[in-house]
Amino acid sequence: MSQSFIELGPGYSDFFEFEELIHYNHERIRSVVALHTTLEQEPKTSILVIMNPTRQGHFQGIYSTFESLPYPYPVSNKRFDFIREWAGRYELPFLEYEIKAIHYFHERELFYNYLTGVLRLQRQLPPLS
C-alpha cells in the first residue's frame, strides 16, 4: 500500500478545501486529526484528514496542513472550531495528539517518516505489509 501526505497550504482558501473534502468524501474518511506542538514558544496546530485506502491501487491519502492554526487551548479559535464541527457533522472520529514541531527535522521527508510512525502507533494508519 502506498501512503502519501497531500499538503494543503496555510491560507483560508486551502482551509476551506478541508470543508469540501470532508463534505464530499466523508464516507471515505477514516479520521480527522489535530496535531499540537505544545512544547514550542508559540504552540501551533496541524490538521490531517486521513482517508481510507482506495479499493484499486491501494493508495491512502493523508490531506494535511501543518502548523497553520493557533493552538486552541485554553482559548479556542474559529478555524479549529470549524474543523471539529465538520467532523462532528458526519460523525467522523476527531483525534488529538501532541507531536514535535517540523523545525526539529532537517528534511521534510524525515518529518513525514516520524509522523507516519506516530500515526501507526495510534492505529490511524495500517502497517505496510
Secondary structure as UniProt FT lines:
FT   STRAND          2..7
FT   HELIX           12..25
FT   TURN            26..28
FT   STRAND          29..36
FT   TURN            38..39
FT   STRAND          44..51
FT   STRAND          59..70
FT   HELIX           78..89
FT   TURN            90..91
FT   STRAND          94..98
FT   HELIX           102..104
FT   HELIX           108..121
FT   TURN            122..123
//
